[in-house]
Amino acid sequence: MGAPYVGLRHQEIPDAGVITRVAQQIGGSVGIAVLTVVLQPASLGAHGPGALADAFDRAFWWSVALTALAVPLCLPLPGRPRPPSPTGPARSGAVAGPRRPTV
């Protein structure tokens, strides 16, 4: 959920917040709809607790499959930026930026 915020300026963060919220709402709605479509026909003919448990078992494995499908899609998302090296120019006392001519 942090991927939309990587590399943003402070003023752009609210826009990324809206994007993540919309993605949560749409993803949750689609996920519940798919699991309902799987569970409804399986539980329609259930006559007893054992048959109903089998229907929920089928819905459970569908949710595991959908999660397994989502994991590879998340791997190429950008990660947290690496911190600057402690031996870099910012720590060694060097001044960053253009040099000024000496008079």
N, CA, C and O atoms as a Tinker XYZ file with bonds, in Angstrom:
   412  protein
     1  N      0.824000   -1.200000    0.000000    73     2
     2  CA     0.000000    0.000000    0.000000    64     1     3
     3  C      0.860000    1.254000    0.000000    63     2     4     5
     4  O      0.332000    2.349000   -0.188000    81     3
     5  N      2.140000    1.134000    0.200000    73     3     6
     6  CA     2.996000    2.307000    0.203000    64     5     7
     7  C      3.539000    2.671000   -1.164000    63     6     8     9
     8  O      4.128000    3.740000   -1.323000    81     7
     9  N      3.357000    1.807000   -2.159000    73     7    10
    10  CA     3.921000    2.055000   -3.487000    64     9    11
    11  C      3.442000    3.365000   -4.115000    63    10    12    13
    12  O      4.251000    4.027000   -4.764000    81    11
    13  N      2.185000    3.783000   -3.967000    73    11    14
    14  CA     1.783000    5.037000   -4.605000    64    13    15
    15  C      2.462000    6.275000   -4.013000    63    14    16    17
    16  O      2.450000    7.339000   -4.632000    81    15
    17  N      3.048000    6.149000   -2.834000    73    15    18
    18  CA     3.647000    7.303000   -2.171000    64    17    19
    19  C      5.136000    7.473000   -2.476000    63    18    20    21
    20  O      5.715000    8.501000   -2.127000    81    19
    21  N      5.768000    6.488000   -3.119000    73    19    22
    22  CA     7.204000    6.536000   -3.371000    64    21    23
    23  C      7.537000    7.670000   -4.330000    63    22    24    25
    24  O      6.982000    7.753000   -5.426000    81    23
    25  N      8.439000    8.534000   -3.914000    73    23    26
    26  CA     8.926000    9.608000   -4.769000    64    25    27
    27  C      8.003000   10.801000   -4.907000    63    26    28    29
    28  O      8.217000   11.624000   -5.797000    81    27
    29  N      6.997000   10.934000   -4.078000    73    27    30
    30  CA     6.068000   12.058000   -4.187000    64    29    31
    31  C      6.529000   13.246000   -3.359000    63    30    32    33
    32  O      7.176000   13.093000   -2.323000    81    31
    33  N      6.184000   14.416000   -3.835000    73    31    34
    34  CA     6.393000   15.628000   -3.025000    64    33    35
    35  C      5.254000   15.706000   -2.009000    63    34    36    37
    36  O      4.233000   15.033000   -2.144000    81    35
    37  N      5.450000   16.528000   -1.008000    73    35    38
    38  CA     4.473000   16.640000    0.076000    64    37    39
    39  C      3.083000   17.027000   -0.444000    63    38    40    41
    40  O      2.078000   16.548000    0.081000    81    39
    41  N      3.014000   17.877000   -1.454000    73    39    42
    42  CA     1.734000   18.346000   -1.966000    64    41    43
    43  C      0.995000   17.262000   -2.750000    63    42    44    45
    44  O     -0.219000   17.359000   -2.932000    81    43
    45  N      1.696000   16.242000   -3.211000    73    43    46
    46  CA     1.077000   15.200000   -4.031000    64    45    47
    47  C      0.536000   14.023000   -3.210000    63    46    48    49
    48  O     -0.149000   13.157000   -3.755000    81    47
    49  N      0.831000   13.985000   -1.932000    73    47    50
    50  CA     0.429000   12.849000   -1.094000    64    49    51
    51  C     -1.088000   12.686000   -1.009000    63    50    52    53
    52  O     -1.554000   11.548000   -1.058000    81    51
    53  N     -1.892000   13.750000   -0.883000    73    51    54
    54  CA    -3.345000   13.523000   -0.843000    64    53    55
    55  C     -3.891000   12.835000   -2.093000    63    54    56    57
    56  O     -4.825000   12.039000   -2.000000    81    55
    57  N     -3.323000   13.130000   -3.252000    73    55    58
    58  CA    -3.780000   12.470000   -4.477000    64    57    59
    59  C     -3.496000   10.976000   -4.437000    63    58    60    61
    60  O     -4.325000   10.179000   -4.876000    81    59
    61  N     -2.340000   10.585000   -3.918000    73    59    62
    62  CA    -2.012000    9.163000   -3.803000    64    61    63
    63  C     -2.919000    8.492000   -2.781000    63    62    64    65
    64  O     -3.252000    7.316000   -2.930000    81    63
    65  N     -3.324000    9.222000   -1.745000    73    63    66
    66  CA    -4.240000    8.666000   -0.760000    64    65    67
    67  C     -5.581000    8.326000   -1.371000    63    66    68    69
    68  O     -6.188000    7.314000   -1.020000    81    67
    69  N     -6.046000    9.159000   -2.277000    73    67    70
    70  CA    -7.312000    8.899000   -2.959000    64    69    71
    71  C     -7.177000    7.661000   -3.840000    63    70    72    73
    72  O     -8.088000    6.835000   -3.889000    81    71
    73  N     -6.060000    7.526000   -4.529000    73    71    74
    74  CA    -5.855000    6.373000   -5.409000    64    73    75
    75  C     -5.840000    5.077000   -4.611000    63    74    76    77
    76  O     -6.451000    4.091000   -5.024000    81    75
    77  N     -5.150000    5.064000   -3.471000    73    75    78
    78  CA    -5.098000    3.840000   -2.679000    64    77    79
    79  C     -6.468000    3.493000   -2.108000    63    78    80    81
    80  O     -6.827000    2.318000   -2.029000    81    79
    81  N     -7.226000    4.493000   -1.714000    73    79    82
    82  CA    -8.564000    4.241000   -1.156000    64    81    83
    83  C     -9.499000    3.671000   -2.226000    63    82    84    85
    84  O    -10.264000    2.747000   -1.951000    81    83
    85  N     -9.440000    4.212000   -3.434000    73    83    86
    86  CA   -10.270000    3.694000   -4.532000    64    85    87
    87  C     -9.866000    2.255000   -4.858000    63    86    88    89
    88  O    -10.728000    1.410000   -5.104000    81    87
    89  N     -8.565000    1.974000   -4.862000    73    87    90
    90  CA    -8.101000    0.611000   -5.146000    64    89    91
    91  C     -8.583000   -0.359000   -4.073000    63    90    92    93
    92  O     -8.955000   -1.489000   -4.389000    81    91
    93  N     -8.582000    0.063000   -2.813000    73    91    94
    94  CA    -9.090000   -0.790000   -1.739000    64    93    95
    95  C    -10.576000   -1.071000   -1.915000    63    94    96    97
    96  O    -11.016000   -2.213000   -1.776000    81    95
    97  N    -11.345000   -0.041000   -2.221000    73    95    98
    98  CA   -12.784000   -0.215000   -2.356000    64    97    99
    99  C    -13.138000   -1.122000   -3.533000    63    98   100   101
   100  O    -13.973000   -2.016000   -3.400000    81    99
   101  N    -12.509000   -0.895000   -4.676000    73    99   102
   102  CA   -12.806000   -1.700000   -5.866000    64   101   103
   103  C    -12.313000   -3.131000   -5.671000    63   102   104   105
   104  O    -13.026000   -4.080000   -5.995000    81   103
   105  N    -11.096000   -3.293000   -5.145000    73   103   106
   106  CA   -10.557000   -4.634000   -4.925000    64   105   107
   107  C    -11.387000   -5.433000   -3.936000    63   106   108   109
   108  O    -11.640000   -6.619000   -4.147000    81   107
   109  N    -11.810000   -4.790000   -2.861000    73   107   110
   110  CA   -12.638000   -5.492000   -1.877000    64   109   111
   111  C    -13.983000   -5.885000   -2.442000    63   110   112   113
   112  O    -14.471000   -6.986000   -2.188000    81   111
   113  N    -14.584000   -4.993000   -3.207000    73   111   114
   114  CA   -15.893000   -5.292000   -3.798000    64   113   115
   115  C    -15.808000   -6.424000   -4.809000    63   114   116   117
   116  O    -16.658000   -7.315000   -4.817000    81   115
   117  N    -14.800000   -6.397000   -5.653000    73   115   118
   118  CA   -14.645000   -7.447000   -6.662000    64   117   119
   119  C    -14.328000   -8.779000   -5.984000    63   118   120   121
   120  O    -14.851000   -9.818000   -6.385000    81   119
   121  N    -13.470000   -8.753000   -4.954000    73   119   122
   122  CA   -13.131000   -9.988000   -4.254000    64   121   123
   123  C    -14.336000  -10.628000   -3.583000    63   122   124   125
   124  O    -14.530000  -11.840000   -3.675000    81   123
   125  N    -15.142000   -9.821000   -2.912000    73   123   126
   126  CA   -16.350000  -10.350000   -2.265000    64   125   127
   127  C    -17.332000  -10.871000   -3.309000    63   126   128   129
   128  O    -17.968000  -11.903000   -3.094000    81   127
   129  N    -17.464000  -10.172000   -4.439000    73   127   130
   130  CA   -18.380000  -10.628000   -5.491000    64   129   131
   131  C    -17.934000  -11.976000   -6.057000    63   130   132   133
   132  O    -18.768000  -12.850000   -6.292000    81   131
   133  N    -16.632000  -12.156000   -6.278000    73   131   134
   134  CA   -16.142000  -13.428000   -6.821000    64   133   135
   135  C    -16.373000  -14.555000   -5.818000    63   134   136   137
   136  O    -16.826000  -15.637000   -6.193000    81   135
   137  N    -16.066000  -14.309000   -4.558000    73   135   138
   138  CA   -16.276000  -15.356000   -3.553000    64   137   139
   139  C    -17.762000  -15.673000   -3.368000    63   138   140   141
   140  O    -18.115000  -16.816000   -3.082000    81   139
   141  N    -18.616000  -14.693000   -3.526000    73   139   142
   142  CA   -20.056000  -14.932000   -3.435000    64   141   143
   143  C    -20.541000  -15.785000   -4.606000    63   142   144   145
   144  O    -21.372000  -16.677000   -4.433000    81   143
   145  N    -20.018000  -15.503000   -5.790000    73   143   146
   146  CA   -20.383000  -16.293000   -6.968000    64   145   147
   147  C    -19.927000  -17.738000   -6.792000    63   146   148   149
   148  O    -20.606000  -18.658000   -7.248000    81   147
   149  N    -18.794000  -17.948000   -6.142000    73   147   150
   150  CA   -18.309000  -19.310000   -5.902000    64   149   151
   151  C    -19.134000  -19.990000   -4.804000    63   150   152   153
   152  O    -19.485000  -21.163000   -4.929000    81   151
   153  N    -19.442000  -19.261000   -3.737000    73   151   154
   154  CA   -20.104000  -19.858000   -2.579000    64   153   155
   155  C    -21.594000  -20.121000   -2.811000    63   154   156   157
   156  O    -22.130000  -21.106000   -2.305000    81   155
   157  N    -22.258000  -19.264000   -3.560000    73   155   158
   158  CA   -23.712000  -19.385000   -3.723000    64   157   159
   159  C    -24.118000  -20.697000   -4.393000    63   158   160   161
   160  O    -24.960000  -21.402000   -3.839000    81   159
   161  N    -23.571000  -21.064000   -5.548000    73   159   162
   162  CA   -24.005000  -22.334000   -6.144000    64   161   163
   163  C    -23.593000  -23.547000   -5.304000    63   162   164   165
   164  O    -24.302000  -24.553000   -5.273000    81   163
   165  N    -22.458000  -23.449000   -4.629000    73   163   166
   166  CA   -21.994000  -24.583000   -3.833000    64   165   167
   167  C    -22.868000  -24.796000   -2.604000    63   166   168   169
   168  O    -23.048000  -25.929000   -2.156000    81   167
   169  N    -23.411000  -23.716000   -2.060000    73   167   170
   170  CA   -24.221000  -23.847000   -0.851000    64   169   171
   171  C    -25.716000  -23.980000   -1.152000    63   170   172   173
   172  O    -26.504000  -24.233000   -0.241000    81   171
   173  N    -26.114000  -23.814000   -2.403000    73   171   174
   174  CA   -27.526000  -23.852000   -2.765000    64   173   175
   175  C    -28.154000  -25.214000   -2.471000    63   174   176   177
   176  O    -29.272000  -25.290000   -1.961000    81   175
   177  N    -27.442000  -26.274000   -2.789000    73   175   178
   178  CA   -28.002000  -27.602000   -2.574000    64   177   179
   179  C    -27.543000  -28.234000   -1.273000    63   178   180   181
   180  O    -27.729000  -29.435000   -1.078000    81   179
   181  N    -26.952000  -27.462000   -0.383000    73   179   182
   182  CA   -26.433000  -28.020000    0.867000    64   181   183
   183  C    -27.575000  -28.351000    1.814000    63   182   184   185
   184  O    -28.385000  -27.490000    2.156000    81   183
   185  N    -27.627000  -29.605000    2.232000    73   183   186
   186  CA   -28.652000  -30.049000    3.186000    64   185   187
   187  C    -27.936000  -30.606000    4.412000    63   186   188   189
   188  O    -27.813000  -31.820000    4.578000    81   187
   189  N    -27.480000  -29.725000    5.244000    73   187   190
   190  CA   -26.794000  -30.154000    6.458000    64   189   191
   191  C    -25.492000  -29.411000    6.651000    63   190   192   193
   192  O    -24.965000  -28.813000    5.712000    81   191
   193  N    -24.974000  -29.446000    7.860000    73   191   194
   194  CA   -23.758000  -28.695000    8.155000    64   193   195
   195  C    -22.533000  -29.196000    7.401000    63   194   196   197
   196  O    -21.657000  -28.398000    7.069000    81   195
   197  N    -22.444000  -30.494000    7.121000    73   195   198
   198  CA   -21.276000  -31.013000    6.402000    64   197   199
   199  C    -21.208000  -30.496000    4.976000    63   198   200   201
   200  O    -20.133000  -30.131000    4.499000    81   199
   201  N    -22.350000  -30.460000    4.290000    73   199   202
   202  CA   -22.381000  -29.963000    2.914000    64   201   203
   203  C    -22.090000  -28.465000    2.874000    63   202   204   205
   204  O    -21.423000  -27.979000    1.959000    81   203
   205  N    -22.590000  -27.742000    3.864000    73   203   206
   206  CA   -22.316000  -26.300000    3.921000    64   205   207
   207  C    -20.842000  -26.041000    4.224000    63   206   208   209
   208  O    -20.256000  -25.093000    3.700000    81   207
   209  N    -20.252000  -26.872000    5.058000    73   207   210
   210  CA   -18.812000  -26.743000    5.342000    64   209   211
   211  C    -17.992000  -27.002000    4.084000    63   210   212   213
   212  O    -16.974000  -26.346000    3.863000    81   211
   213  N    -18.426000  -27.954000    3.256000    73   211   214
   214  CA   -17.731000  -28.201000    1.987000    64   213   215
   215  C    -17.821000  -26.991000    1.066000    63   214   216   217
   216  O    -16.859000  -26.685000    0.362000    81   215
   217  N    -18.944000  -26.306000    1.058000    73   215   218
   218  CA   -19.106000  -25.108000    0.229000    64   217   219
   219  C    -18.164000  -24.004000    0.698000    63   218   220   221
   220  O    -17.534000  -23.333000   -0.119000    81   219
   221  N    -18.067000  -23.816000    2.008000    73   219   222
   222  CA   -17.152000  -22.799000    2.521000    64   221   223
   223  C    -15.701000  -23.202000    2.302000    63   222   224   225
   224  O    -14.839000  -22.340000    2.129000    81   223
   225  N    -15.420000  -24.514000    2.309000    73   223   226
   226  CA   -14.068000  -24.979000    2.016000    64   225   227
   227  C    -13.688000  -24.631000    0.583000    63   226   228   229
   228  O    -12.555000  -24.230000    0.316000    81   227
   229  N    -14.632000  -24.783000   -0.336000    73   227   230
   230  CA   -14.375000  -24.418000   -1.732000    64   229   231
   231  C    -14.115000  -22.918000   -1.864000    63   230   232   233
   232  O    -13.215000  -22.508000   -2.596000    81   231
   233  N    -14.893000  -22.104000   -1.165000    73   231   234
   234  CA   -14.682000  -20.653000   -1.204000    64   233   235
   235  C    -13.342000  -20.282000   -0.598000    63   234   236   237
   236  O    -12.688000  -19.350000   -1.065000    81   235
   237  N    -12.921000  -21.005000    0.441000    73   235   238
   238  CA   -11.614000  -20.746000    1.048000    64   237   239
   239  C    -10.501000  -20.977000    0.036000    63   238   240   241
   240  O     -9.591000  -20.155000   -0.079000    81   239
   241  N    -10.559000  -22.077000   -0.696000    73   239   242
   242  CA    -9.498000  -22.370000   -1.658000    64   241   243
   243  C     -9.513000  -21.399000   -2.831000    63   242   244   245
   244  O     -8.465000  -21.116000   -3.411000    81   243
   245  N    -10.670000  -20.893000   -3.182000    73   243   246
   246  CA   -10.723000  -19.844000   -4.199000    64   245   247
   247  C    -10.035000  -18.577000   -3.694000    63   246   248   249
   248  O     -9.323000  -17.918000   -4.452000    81   247
   249  N    -10.240000  -18.234000   -2.431000    73   247   250
   250  CA    -9.583000  -17.034000   -1.889000    64   249   251
   251  C     -8.077000  -17.228000   -1.829000    63   250   252   253
   252  O     -7.328000  -16.279000   -2.058000    81   251
   253  N     -7.616000  -18.437000   -1.526000    73   251   254
   254  CA    -6.176000  -18.717000   -1.540000    64   253   255
   255  C     -5.629000  -18.572000   -2.957000    63   254   256   257
   256  O     -4.550000  -18.011000   -3.151000    81   255
   257  N     -6.359000  -19.071000   -3.941000    73   255   258
   258  CA    -5.915000  -18.965000   -5.339000    64   257   259
   259  C     -5.857000  -17.513000   -5.796000    63   258   260   261
   260  O     -4.922000  -17.124000   -6.495000    81   259
   261  N     -6.841000  -16.709000   -5.414000    73   259   262
   262  CA    -6.818000  -15.294000   -5.801000    64   261   263
   263  C     -5.674000  -14.554000   -5.134000    63   262   264   265
   264  O     -5.079000  -13.664000   -5.742000    81   263
   265  N     -5.357000  -14.906000   -3.894000    73   263   266
   266  CA    -4.220000  -14.295000   -3.220000    64   265   267
   267  C     -2.922000  -14.702000   -3.895000    63   266   268   269
   268  O     -2.036000  -13.868000   -4.083000    81   267
   269  N     -2.797000  -15.966000   -4.261000    73   267   270
   270  CA    -1.599000  -16.427000   -4.966000    64   269   271
   271  C     -1.457000  -15.742000   -6.321000    63   270   272   273
   272  O     -0.339000  -15.526000   -6.788000    81   271
   273  N     -2.559000  -15.403000   -6.946000    73   271   274
   274  CA    -2.510000  -14.673000   -8.215000    64   273   275
   275  C     -2.057000  -13.233000   -8.003000    63   274   276   277
   276  O     -1.374000  -12.670000   -8.858000    81   275
   277  N     -2.425000  -12.634000   -6.882000    73   275   278
   278  CA    -2.088000  -11.231000   -6.631000    64   277   279
   279  C     -0.633000  -11.035000   -6.224000    63   278   280   281
   280  O     -0.066000   -9.974000   -6.487000    81   279
   281  N     -0.020000  -12.016000   -5.596000    73   279   282
   282  CA     1.351000  -11.854000   -5.103000    64   281   283
   283  C      2.340000  -11.557000   -6.233000    63   282   284   285
   284  O      3.113000  -10.609000   -6.094000    81   283
   285  N      2.367000  -12.301000   -7.340000    73   283   286
   286  CA     3.321000  -11.953000   -8.403000    64   285   287
   287  C      3.052000  -10.577000   -9.016000    63   286   288   289
   288  O      3.971000   -9.929000   -9.517000    81   287
   289  N      1.803000  -10.136000   -8.978000    73   287   290
   290  CA     1.502000   -8.812000   -9.521000    64   289   291
   291  C      2.065000   -7.710000   -8.634000    63   290   292   293
   292  O      2.298000   -6.597000   -9.106000    81   291
   293  N      2.284000   -8.001000   -7.365000    73   291   294
   294  CA     2.807000   -7.003000   -6.433000    64   293   295
   295  C      4.328000   -6.938000   -6.420000    63   294   296   297
   296  O      4.890000   -5.938000   -5.973000    81   295
   297  N      4.995000   -7.954000   -6.889000    73   295   298
   298  CA     6.454000   -7.993000   -6.819000    64   297   299
   299  C      7.146000   -6.871000   -7.600000    63   298   300   301
   300  O      8.151000   -6.355000   -7.112000    81   299
   301  N      6.672000   -6.464000   -8.780000    73   299   302
   302  CA     7.388000   -5.388000   -9.485000    64   301   303
   303  C      7.118000   -3.988000   -8.940000    63   302   304   305
   304  O      7.681000   -3.021000   -9.453000    81   303
   305  N      6.278000   -3.851000   -7.925000    73   303   306
   306  CA     6.013000   -2.530000   -7.372000    64   305   307
   307  C      7.275000   -1.961000   -6.744000    63   306   308   309
   308  O      8.095000   -2.714000   -6.218000    81   307
   309  N      7.444000   -0.645000   -6.791000    73   307   310
   310  CA     8.671000   -0.066000   -6.234000    64   309   311
   311  C      8.711000   -0.222000   -4.719000    63   310   312   313
   312  O      7.686000   -0.179000   -4.038000    81   311
   313  N      9.912000   -0.402000   -4.221000    73   311   314
   314  CA    10.103000   -0.530000   -2.784000    64   313   315
   315  C     10.488000    0.799000   -2.158000    63   314   316   317
   316  O     10.420000    1.850000   -2.795000    81   315
   317  N     10.883000    0.732000   -0.926000    73   315   318
   318  CA    11.316000    1.920000   -0.210000    64   317   319
   319  C     12.664000    2.367000   -0.768000    63   318   320   321
   320  O     13.527000    1.525000   -1.019000    81   319
   321  N     12.870000    3.677000   -0.971000    73   319   322
   322  CA    14.163000    4.127000   -1.483000    64   321   323
   323  C     15.264000    3.834000   -0.475000    63   322   324   325
   324  O     15.045000    3.881000    0.736000    81   323
   325  N     16.450000    3.531000   -0.992000    73   323   326
   326  CA    17.584000    3.233000   -0.124000    64   325   327
   327  C     18.099000    4.516000    0.524000    63   326   328   329
   328  O     18.100000    5.576000   -0.102000    81   327
   329  N     18.537000    4.416000    1.784000    73   327   330
   330  CA    19.108000    5.607000    2.419000    64   329   331
   331  C     20.445000    5.954000    1.783000    63   330   332   333
   332  O     21.111000    5.083000    1.223000    81   331
   333  N     20.844000    7.223000    1.863000    73   331   334
   334  CA    22.132000    7.604000    1.272000    64   333   335
   335  C     23.283000    6.896000    1.977000    63   334   336   337
   336  O     23.206000    6.572000    3.162000    81   335
   337  N     24.331000    6.671000    1.231000    73   335   338
   338  CA    25.509000    5.996000    1.768000    64   337   339
   339  C     26.196000    6.880000    2.802000    63   338   340   341
   340  O     26.333000    8.083000    2.580000    81   339
   341  N     26.633000    6.311000    3.932000    73   339   342
   342  CA    27.305000    7.144000    4.938000    64   341   343
   343  C     28.660000    7.648000    4.477000    63   342   344   345
   344  O     29.204000    8.577000    5.074000    81   343
   345  N     29.218000    7.058000    3.429000    73   343   346
   346  CA    30.510000    7.520000    2.920000    64   345   347
   347  C     30.353000    8.466000    1.741000    63   346   348   349
   348  O     31.345000    8.858000    1.127000    81   347
   349  N     29.124000    8.838000    1.418000    73   347   350
   350  CA    28.860000    9.717000    0.274000    64   349   351
   351  C     29.285000   11.145000    0.547000    63   350   352   353
   352  O     29.716000   11.451000    1.659000    81   351
   353  N     29.176000   12.038000   -0.445000    73   351   354
   354  CA    29.632000   13.420000   -0.308000    64   353   355
   355  C     28.867000   14.212000    0.742000    63   354   356   357
   356  O     29.410000   15.171000    1.290000    81   355
   357  N     27.627000   13.845000    1.038000    73   355   358
   358  CA    26.858000   14.622000    2.010000    64   357   359
   359  C     27.428000   14.469000    3.418000    63   358   360   361
   360  O     27.287000   15.380000    4.233000    81   359
   361  N     28.064000   13.348000    3.720000    73   359   362
   362  CA    28.610000   13.108000    5.051000    64   361   363
   363  C     30.084000   13.476000    5.162000    63   362   364   365
   364  O     30.591000   13.631000    6.273000    81   363
   365  N     30.775000   13.618000    4.053000    73   363   366
   366  CA    32.212000   13.857000    4.103000    64   365   367
   367  C     32.565000   15.328000    4.256000    63   366   368   369
   368  O     33.744000   15.672000    4.349000    81   367
   369  N     31.578000   16.189000    4.284000    73   367   370
   370  CA    31.854000   17.614000    4.450000    64   369   371
   371  C     31.942000   18.374000    3.147000    63   370   372   373
   372  O     32.144000   19.588000    3.167000    81   371
   373  N     31.800000   17.717000    2.028000    73   371   374
   374  CA    31.842000   18.393000    0.734000    64   373   375
   375  C     30.570000   19.202000    0.554000    63   374   376   377
   376  O     29.496000   18.796000    0.999000    81   375
   377  N     30.695000   20.341000   -0.097000    73   375   378
   378  CA    29.547000   21.199000   -0.343000    64   377   379
   379  C     28.952000   20.820000   -1.680000    63   378   380   381
   380  O     29.654000   20.765000   -2.690000    81   379
   381  N     27.657000   20.557000   -1.687000    73   379   382
   382  CA    26.971000   20.190000   -2.929000    64   381   383
   383  C     26.592000   21.446000   -3.693000    63   382   384   385
   384  O     26.375000   22.504000   -3.103000    81   383
   385  N     26.515000   21.323000   -4.993000    73   383   386
   386  CA    26.088000   22.447000   -5.806000    64   385   387
   387  C     27.243000   23.017000   -6.616000    63   386   388   389
   388  O     28.375000   22.544000   -6.520000    81   387
   389  N     26.942000   24.049000   -7.423000    73   387   390
   390  CA    27.975000   24.622000   -8.276000    64   389   391
   391  C     29.010000   25.389000   -7.440000    63   390   392   393
   392  O     28.697000   25.943000   -6.386000    81   391
   393  N     30.232000   25.402000   -7.936000    73   391   394
   394  CA    31.292000   26.142000   -7.237000    64   393   395
   395  C     31.212000   27.613000   -7.590000    63   394   396   397
   396  O     30.915000   27.996000   -8.722000    81   395
   397  N     31.482000   28.411000   -6.595000    73   395   398
   398  CA    31.494000   29.855000   -6.820000    64   397   399
   399  C     32.933000   30.306000   -7.125000    63   398   400   401
   400  O     33.889000   29.821000   -6.519000    81   399
   401  N     33.060000   31.214000   -8.047000    73   399   402
   402  CA    34.415000   31.693000   -8.348000    64   401   403
   403  C     34.960000   32.503000   -7.165000    63   402   404   405
   404  O     34.230000   33.253000   -6.518000    81   403
   405  N     36.213000   32.338000   -6.912000    73   403   406
   406  CA    36.874000   33.112000   -5.855000    64   405   407
   407  C     37.428000   34.403000   -6.429000    63   406   408   409
   408  O     37.966000   34.427000   -7.537000    81   407
   409  N     37.293000   35.462000   -5.670000    73   407   410
   410  CA    37.774000   36.752000   -6.133000    64   409   411
   411  C     38.968000   37.184000   -5.344000    63   410   412
   412  O     39.517000   38.257000   -5.593000    81   411
